[in-house]
Amino acid sequence: MSASAAASAAVNLPGHRPAPPPASATQPGARTGPDSDPSAAPKLKGSAQLNRWSRARAIRSGRKLDRPVRKSPAPERPGPQAALLDGLLSGTSGDAEGSAGSDGDDDAEMTATATATAGKQIYMVSDGTGWTAEHSVNAALGQFEFCLVDRGCSVNTHLFSGIDDVEKLLEIVRQAAREGAILVYTLADPEMAESARQACKLWGVPSTDVLGPITEAVATHLGVSPSGLPRGAPGRSFPLTDEYFKRIEAIEFTIKQDDGALPQNLHKADIVLAGVSRTGKTPLSIYLAQKGYKVANVPIVMGVELPKTLFEVDPEKVFGLTINPVVLQTIRKARAKSMGFSEESRSNYSEMDHVREELDFAGKIFSQNPVWPVIEVTGKAIEETAAVVLRLYHDRKQRCSMPRISKRY
């Protein structure tokens, strides 16, 4: 039985009252055999995944694990608010009770899996791809970098996408209750969203509906009811629009223009990025291309003449990138080592004096072209730098009094 199969089997049907854990896990004085000595349990090291596998094997073999068992108090069952859940639970209770004996080991195994996983758990549930839920949670976690970096509050996130069945949803909520997790969901179907809300209330799981309040606000603003269908649902069709083909064309163009290739085509680009090596020009270009912008990037290297077309194109679409020299040196050292550069080449490429000279050289070029905005990329994610570039790009293009990125649907 694989670890993934064990984890899947551990999630019981809604309405199944979990079998009591074995006496060895709940009664300190109980003994089940020669292997019940706590000292016989192996000391787990390594990743959390290996720990989970090891504990699952220990449970199946009948060996006692010296671990605490969390008992969640049974929350009160609301009356009319849990009508939908009551119907589902009553419909599956017979099967669940009939299989209680066979699922007892699975319950204990799932409990072992939950307790072996360190840190707080965040469950993300979506009836689509889960992109919105995942990015919303990541944005929120960004406010706690000081804690996460210092390992003061470890967090594990779990994404469940394509959940379009209520029974699957209830299984996930019940698992979240066992692990003491918080549940964040983006469910376009109002009935699914309501089921999630009621199930979380029923089992005492803290929850947040990311999509519902925004959808309701937009529906009120437009005066139109939402479809309630997730992206990719059979009832929704997404024809190949001009915007789709524009994105494909932009990606193909950007790949061909990478690292200063085909400088004669710079005038065809929507955005031109210039900067020294390892300032993130290529990943930033690809990210912007996926949004439909044709991007060219030109490396600035001492001793190499820049293409004349760089100074002939519209200067308002050229953006300079710069970075802290210490950070750049660290990145270059890692890059040189991974590329297998010789010691001589490595020292020249990542030596601090050389790094400062290149940044000063690029700074002089930027100062000679004051229309080019210079963006500091130190410590910025690709998405953050892209947001700055696009804000400036649209501000210049539309001549707005307030910087914005406008799009028509």
PyMOL commands that set and color helices and strands:
alter all, ss='L'
color gray80, all
select helices_A, chain A and resi 3-10+23-26+34-36+38-40+48-61+80-98+100-116+131-149+166-179+190-202+211-222+242-256+258-260+263-268+281-289+309-312+315-317+325-339+343-350+352-368+382-398
alter helices_A, ss='H'
color red, helices_A
select strands_A, chain A and resi 120-126+155-160+182-186+207-209+271-275+295-299+318-322+374-376
alter strands_A, ss='S'
color yellow, strands_A
deselect
rebuild
show_as cartoon
